[in-house]
Amino acid sequence: MKRALSAAFLGFLLLYFAFPSSSFADSYYKGFLYTYQNNTYMMVPARGVFQSMGAEVKWFGDTQTVEITKDDLKIVLQINSTKAVVNGKSVEMPVPAIIKNDSTFLPLRFLAELIGGNKVKWENATQTAVIPFNDSAIFVRAVDYDAEIQSFSTKINGISVTGVKIPYNSPYKPAVVLANNQIGTTQSLYDMAKSYNASAAINGTFFSAYNGRPDPWNTIIKSGKVVHVGNIGTVFGFTADGRVKMEKLRIKIEGSTNGSYSWPNNWYAYGFNHTPNGNGVYIFTPEWGTHLGFNYGINVVVENGVVKDIKENQDVNIPANGYVINLTGSEEYLARVFEVGKTVEYRIVYTDADGNKVDWSDVVEAVGAGPTLVKNGEINVDPAGEGFTEAKILSLSFARSAIGVTPQGDILLVTVPNATVYQLAQIMKQLGAYNAINLDGGASSGLYFKGKYLTTPGRNLSNALIFYK
């Protein structure tokens, strides 16, 4: 990438992270800018980008050689050499393949144009290379592999504050983690962080900590998939192309049969993976487990988009490549829509709290909690207006956790031992947050950093938000 380094990202951009998902036509990766002979080039990991272009990548450690093949094209490169062998012919590369942080990095433009046949475009404002490919695009954003997260502790307005700051241009990636990879169980924050080899982790959304199955209460989006809905509070999300979104998000689920979302073929659901109570329609996905675990209501088993079975008042298995629609109480009338053999699908409609449609289709990881603490650089706290009714949110002081983003795009993970949400909002603003929300608190409040607790939770948790390389 024969360009000079720009001074900074424009706008409120975040760290780049790569979560290629079947939910998105485009793919996203990270690389870094490397200066060689007074020119700057985008370097990318040997795998990932080129595999997305249909190539096979092999590494031969004894000769320090990378071999890339696609159809009748074969490229052989050696570490620290600008000589490439393309279908048996020697070709000069503008920059050598190198090893950094124990990984092999290759020049993006040279190889992408050989493999894909399309010109690589460069977006200087976001430090991103764009590769048109198969009617979509592959995005590669430059990050600083040497940028490190940092912990901090301070006092603000007499309240002790513990936090972690994740630089906007660092290589750290966010992920929502479910305890034991399943909704409705608990696990220590420490173990959830270690399972991803995370460098930082903070507790996530509220959950049923005292009675019954520990289901989450609020919205969770994981790997581009909505796995739980809680239409109160605020949601903090990360997009595939490296942006943060914060919204008083409301989610509606619309269903169809035989390709029609209109009467008499349509249906609806209240949410995902939530223990039914009374009248309801809930979709249960593999994130719930291998089977429902209860035996009431009408259960429609959908596999590969087709109704495979309908059972009444029986526990059923949840297909690995499907889901179960559970109808209870007065909503059982919807069973008339489903028949074995019918095709079934659903779509998610995102709106703000006022019912206006918003685009969250590009969000790959998100956790909902609330209330909002800071919005567009100003304190903005209205817990009752966001649907909260408990005094511990409305007025009382508790241990609390928060997540925020600065105007530059740095992520702030923060815990305090005792504060109201109003005091927490003041703290987040003074720390430089441009947008911020309150997370679960009390005994759930916890912060993990590089192998140890900075704030130790008083209980195991249902979910967490982690950052890892």
ZIBELRA-V516943 format. One record per run of one state. SS is the DSSP state (2 for helix, 1 for strand, 0 for the rest). FROM is the first residue (numbers start at 1). TO is the last residue. If there is no record, write none. Layout:
SS|FROM|TO + SS|FROM|TO
This chain:
0|1|12 + 1|13|13 + 0|14|26 + 1|27|36 + 0|37|38 + 1|39|45 + 0|46|48 + 2|49|52 + 0|53|55 + 1|56|60 + 0|61|64 + 1|65|70 + 0|71|72 + 1|73|79 + 0|80|82 + 1|83|86 + 0|87|88 + 1|89|92 + 0|93|96 + 1|97|100 + 0|101|102 + 1|103|107 + 2|108|116 + 0|117|119 + 1|120|123 + 0|124|127 + 1|128|133 + 0|134|135 + 1|136|142 + 0|143|149 + 1|150|156 + 0|157|158 + 1|159|166 + 0|167|172 + 1|173|178 + 2|179|181 + 0|182|183 + 1|184|184 + 0|185|186 + 1|187|187 + 0|188|188 + 2|189|195 + 0|196|199 + 1|200|203 + 0|204|206 + 1|207|207 + 0|208|213 + 1|214|214 + 0|215|215 + 1|216|216 + 0|217|219 + 1|220|222 + 0|223|224 + 1|225|228 + 0|229|233 + 1|234|239 + 0|240|242 + 1|243|247 + 0|248|249 + 1|250|257 + 0|258|259 + 1|260|260 + 0|261|266 + 1|267|269 + 0|270|270 + 1|271|272 + 0|273|279 + 1|280|285 + 0|286|290 + 1|291|291 + 0|292|297 + 1|298|303 + 0|304|305 + 1|306|312 + 0|313|316 + 1|317|317 + 0|318|321 + 1|322|328 + 2|329|337 + 0|338|342 + 1|343|351 + 0|352|356 + 1|357|357 + 0|358|362 + 1|363|369 + 0|370|371 + 1|372|375 + 0|376|377 + 1|378|379 + 0|380|390 + 2|391|394 + 0|395|397 + 1|398|406 + 0|407|410 + 1|411|419 + 0|420|420 + 2|421|430 + 0|431|432 + 1|433|438 + 0|439|441 + 2|442|444 + 0|445|446 + 1|447|449 + 0|450|451 + 1|452|455 + 0|456|460 + 1|461|461 + 0|462|462 + 1|463|468 + 0|469|469
